[in-house]
Each structure stands twice: as structure tokens, then as C-alpha cells.
Amino acid sequence: MPQEDLIDLLTRIAQTPAPTFQEGARASLLSELWSAAGHRVSIDDVGNVMAKLGPERGRALTLAAHLDTVFSAQTNVTVRRHGARLVGPGVGDNSASLAVVTAFLRGLDVSSLKRPLWVVANVGEEGLGDLKGAKHLLQAHAQQMAAFVAVDGYLGVAVTRAVGVRRYRVSFSGPGGHSWGDQAPSTLHALGMAITALYSLPLPLSPRTTMNVGLAAGGTSVNSIAGSSELLLDLRSLDASHLSSLDARARHAIEGAARQVGVSVSLTLAGDRPGGDLNSDELLGLARNAAQGSGIDLRSAASSTDANAAVPHGLPAIALGVYRGGHAHREDEWVQLDSLDIGLGVLRRFVDAYQRSPLS
């Protein structure tokens, strides 16, 4: 595909808003684009767009690129061209991957496929989406798949180890009242003590384990005792036992802060991404060879992607990047224009090699 066509395709995708849980407009666009490329397309119960290609018999290689971005529906998603770059909210993560996958489908000779190939544009990868689309897809079809590839991330990187993630919505509640006329406990006091206690928890350097309070809010006015407040907590680790330990210690710290101040607290699990080894050795070998065809030395990494959803099913999985860029999750995110065609070549060689490999 000519580079200008790829750029136009990426611009169209990126300028179609797709906040997590509101991916419908972009799903419709991808369905239209894939259908126009001559493929039979369906949309499942949660909004995943799917094209099942090649032979009907046999287990499928699945390529999945997520539809959603971290930006709200109110964000101006206009894409600007600055020299050799495109700049705009979500232009890389994951619009660029969707553009490369769509270009791949436009140039694909389905008659050449010797094994089933499923291509999916899935919902709910970002934030509190909790891998909704990938989890649904694998729960329904894992037995029909041979391998799962999340098309996501930067060119030259393959995710081979899934970082486990637990997320909690923590809500404090109390009677509230007037800042002068009442003597009630403040939920913001409890929230502050909880955050202090959380950041005082010791974390191992190896295996890497992290804790983050990403959002905290509450109260009504400057002269009111806060009757409600809330925080969002993100816990991660490369090791399941360390994640479970941190989970228990974090909940204990939060509950202790609420008791000390004298308010109530509830913790709601808002995300649970399974972590662990992705059984990716053979897929990584194919990906490395495909990258070397473009002079790229592929490096492996640990991250949290849609590939995490394959862990409970024991399905070989990997996340493969197909573009160069930076400033992900920022409104000035950018993509290097000439990297799109390179990523397309890597993806084509990867799929071709898989079709010819002895993997089953």
C-alpha cells in the first residue's frame, strides 16, 4: 500500500473517537473498511469486530488490535501532520496498529492461507475496560485458536511476559456536615491517610512490583466536611504471589485508615488482568525473523496487553508492535510516518512464516 494511503487510513481511524466502553463508531468504521477489502465481517455481543479467514478446519492464528483509546468523548482528536510525523490523541495507541492491520487485510490473498486466520478489532483494552473484548473472545473461542497475537505497541518490541494487574475503586463514606457547626470525621482525612499508608508499603525490586493511586477525589465545598471520597488503585507485579501479597497489604492499609478516622470504606475490584508467562518462545522466534527482514533487532519485554487474557487458557500468545512513535496516552502522541509500511512488512512476514511453520 502506498505510504500516503496508509497515512490517510490512519488519520481516518484516529479521528474517529473510541473511548473505552464507547467504541461503537470506530467498530463500525473498521467493519466497513474490512468489508470493503472483500472480507466477511461480524460484530460479536460485546462489540468486537471479527473477520474469520482461510480454511474453516483447524485452529486459528488470531491477530487482535484494540479499538479503544484513553481519551474521553470530549477530546479533540484532530490529527496534524508535522514533517515526518502524525500527531494527535490516540494516533499511535492503538490507531496505528488498526491502520496496519487494515492495510494487511487489504493486501491479503485469502486463497494463499493454509490455516485459519482470525483478525479482530476488540473493545475494552484500556484502563477500566479490563481486557473486556479479549477476555470475551478467548472465553468463547480459545479452544478454536492455536495462538493469540495482540497487535499493539512499538515496532521492535514483543511482549512475552504478562504483567498481572489488580485495580480497585475505593469509596469512603461518612455523615459529612458543616466545617464549623459539626464535628463529624472527614472522608478526605481517611483518603489522605490511606494514600500515605499505601505509599509506605515496601515493594520488592525483583520481581518488579508497583503500586499507584491514579485518581483521588471527594468533598462538596471548602466549608463542608467531606461525606464521600474515592480513589482508584492500581497494583502490578510480574509474580502472582507478590501481587496477591500486595493486594492483601493494600486492602489492610485502606481499611485501617478508615477505622482510624471513623468512616466507612468499600473496595470494589475494578480490574483483574492475569499475569504470567505467555508460552511465546515459538511465536517470538517467528516474530524475530520477521523483524530481521526489515533490519530490526526485536527485543522482548514485560507489559500488560490484551495478550494477558490468553494466560488462563494456556494459549501461546505475544504482543507485537508495528509502528514507531512516542508520547502514548498524551494528546501530543506521535507516529513516525515511514514506520507504518515497515510494520506492515513485519506483520506480513510474521503471518506468512506462521502459515509455513510446524506450529499447531
N, C-alpha and C positions, 0 to 999 in steps of 0.2 A: 504494500500500500504506500503511495507517495506520502512524504512527510507532512505536507500541507493538509492532506486528507485526514491524517492521524491527529493533527493539531485541531482541525475543525471538529472532529469527533470528540476529542477530549473536552474542548470548550463547551460543546452542546451538553455533554453529560454533567460537567462540573457546574454549569449554570442552571441545572435542574435540581432544586433543593431536595434534600433527603435526610432530614433529621431522624435520629433513631426513633422508631415507632411511627414515623410519618414518611415512609419510603415509597408510597404508592405512585407518585408522579414519575420518579426515576425508574421504578419497576416497569411501569407502562412504556417508558421510553426504550428501555433495554429489550423488552418483549417485541416492540415494533422493529427495532434495529436488527435483532436476531431473526425475526420472521422475514424481514426484507432480504436477509442474506440467504434465504432459502431453507431455513431450518424450522422444524416443528417445535413450537414453544408452548409451555404450560406454566401456570402460576398456582402454587400449592396453597394450603389452608392458612399459612402464616405470612404469605406474600413473597416467597422465594420464586424467582424466575428460573426455569429449567429447560434445557434442551438435551434430549437423550439421542445420541448419535451413534452410528455404526451398527454392528450386529446386535441383535436382541439377546442372543445367548452369551453367557459368560459374565464374569464380574467386571464392573466398570472402573476405569480411572476417572475420578471426579475432580474437576477444577472448579473452585468456588472463590468468587471475588465479592466482597461485601458491598452492599448498596449504600449503607448509611454513613453519615458524617457526624462530627461532634457539634455542628453548628445549629443554632435554633432556626426556626422558620422565618424569623425577622432579619436574619443576617443577609447583607447584600453580598450575593455570591457571584458578582460580576468578575469575569476573568480578564486580566490585562496582559498584553504581550510586552515584555521588557527585553529587547535584544534576543538572546538565545534562550529565554525563559518564558514560561507562562506563570502568572502569579494570581492567586486568589484563594479564598477559603475552600478547603477540601479538594483543590485541584490535583493534589497527589493522592492523599489517603481518603478514599480509595478510588477516586475518579480515574486516575491514570491507569490503574490496574484494570478497571472496567473497560477503558478505551482499548487497551492492548488485547484483552480477551475478545472484545467485539471485532477488532481487526483480524485476530486469529480466526474467528468464525467466518468472516467474510472471505478469507482466502483458503478455507479448508475444503479439500476434496474428500467428501464423506465416503466415497466409494473406495478410498485407499485404506480405510480403517479396518484392521483385522480384529480389533477388540472393541467392546463398548466404551464410549467416551461420553461422560455426562458433564455438561457445563452449566454452572449455576451462578446466578447473581442473588446473593442471600441477604436477608434482613438481619438487623439486631446484633451487629458485632461490637459496636462502640458502647462504652460506658455501661449504663444500666440495662442495655439490651441483653447482656449476659449470654451472648452467643445464641440468641433465640433461634435464628434461622438455621445455623449449622447443627445445633442440638436436635431440632425437629427433623432435619434432613437425615441425620445419622440414625436417630431413633427409628425412623420409618424404613430406612434403606441400607443400613450398614451391611447387612448380610448379602446385598447385591453388589457391594463395592469391593474392589481389590486394593485401592489406595485412595487417599484423600489429599489434595493439594490446595492449600489456601493461597490464592494469588494475591499477595499483599506484601508491602514493604519495598525496600530499596534494592535496586539492581546490585548484584554481587553478594547478597546476603540470603542465606537459607536458614530458617528456624527449624532446629532439630530437637529442641527440648522445650517442653511446655511449662511455663511458669504458672503455678497454681495461684488462684486469686479468690479471696473471700471479701465480700463487701456488705456493710451493714448500714442501714438507716437507723440512727439512734435518736429517739424522741424523749425529751424531758418535759414533764408537766407538773404544775403546781397551782395554788389558788390565785396567784397574781395579786394585784392590788395597787394602791396609791403609794408613791415613793415616800410620802411624809405621813400619811394617815394610817398606814398599815405596817405590820411587822412580819409579813409573810416571807418565806425563803424564795430566792430568785433562781429560776431555772438557768439563767445565764451564768450565775455563780457556779452551779453544778457543771454546766457545759465547760466553763473555763478550767475547773479543777480536773475534769475528765481529760481534757486535751493535755494539760500538764502531766497528768499521770501516764497517759498513753505515750507521750514523747520521752518519758523517763524509763520506759521498758527497755531492758537490754536486748539487743538484736545480734545474732551471730553474723560475722563477716562471711563465713563459709559454712554451709551453703548460703548464698545470698538470700537475705530475708528483709523485707521492708514494710514500713507502716506509714500511712499518710491520712491525715484528715483533710479532705479535699474541699469541703464546704461546711460552713458553720453559720447559723443564723438564728434569730429569735427576738422576742420582745415586741412591744407595741409602741412605746414612746419614751422620751427621755425621763418623764416623770411617772412612769409606771414600773412596778415590779414585774419582771418578765414571768408570765404564766406558762409560756411554752417556748421551747427552743429545740434545735435539731442540728445534727451533724451527719455527714457521710464519711464512712471509714473504709479505707482500702488496705487490705493485708495481702502480702505476696511472699512466696518462697519457692525456691527450686526443690524443696524437700517437703513431702506431705506431712511428716511427723512434726517438723518445725512449724509448718503453717498451722497445724492443729494446736500446738502448744501456744503459739502467739495468739490464736483465736481465743483460747481459754483465758489467757492472761489479760487480753484486752477487754473481754467482757467483764472480768473480775474488777478491773480498774474502773470501768464505767459505772458498774453497779455500786462500787464503793464510794465513788464521788457523789452519786445520787443520795445514798444513805447518809453520808456525812452532812450534806446540805439540808436534807429533809424533803426531797421531792421524789416523784415517781419517774421511772425510766422504762422504756420498752425498746428492745432491739429486734429489728426485722431484717432477715437475711435478704439482701438486695442483689446479690450476685455470688455465684459459686462456679468458678471455672476450674475444671480438673487439671492438675499438672502431672508431669512425669515424662518419661522417655517416649518419643514418638515412633520408635521402631523404624527409623528413617534411613538406615545405612544404605540400602539398595537404591532408594529414591535419591539420596544425596549423591551417590556415585553418578547416576544419570544426570542430575542437575549440574554437577561439576563439569562433566563432559560437554553438556550443552552450553555452559557459560564459557568454557575454554574456546569454543568455536567462535566467540566474539572477543577473545583475548582477555577474558575476565577470570581472575582467580576467586572462586567462590569461597566465602568463609561461613562457618556455621555459627549460630547464635541461639540464645535462650530468650523467649519472649512469650507474650500472651496473645494468641491469634485464634482464628476460627479452627485451626488445627488442634487446639486443646480439646475440642468436642469429640475427637476421634479416640482419645485416651481410654475412656471406659469400654470401648468396643474392641480394643486391641488391634485397631486397624493401622497399618503403616501410613504415616502422614508427614507432611512437611509444609512449611510456608515459604513461598518463593517470590522474591521481589523482581519487578520487571521495569523499573524506571529509576532515574536519579533525581533527587530533589532534596528539599530541606524545609524546616520550619513547620513540620506537621503539627496539626491541631492549633495553628495560628492563622489569623486572617491574611497574613502575608506569605502563606505557604507557596512554594515554587517548585516547578518541574523543569528539568533540562530537556529542551525540545528534541535534540538528536538522540536522547536515550530511549525514546519510545520505540523507535524502529529496532534498536539494539535489543530491547526487552522482548519485542515481538519475535525476533530471531531466536532468542534463547528459549522462549516458550515453545515455538515450533519444533526446535531440535529436541527439547525435552519430551514432548508428546511423541514425536517420531521414534525416539530411542525407546520409549516405553512400549510402543506398539511392537517393536522388534525384539524386546528383551524377553528373557525366560520367566520374568515375574508373573505371578498369577494371583 
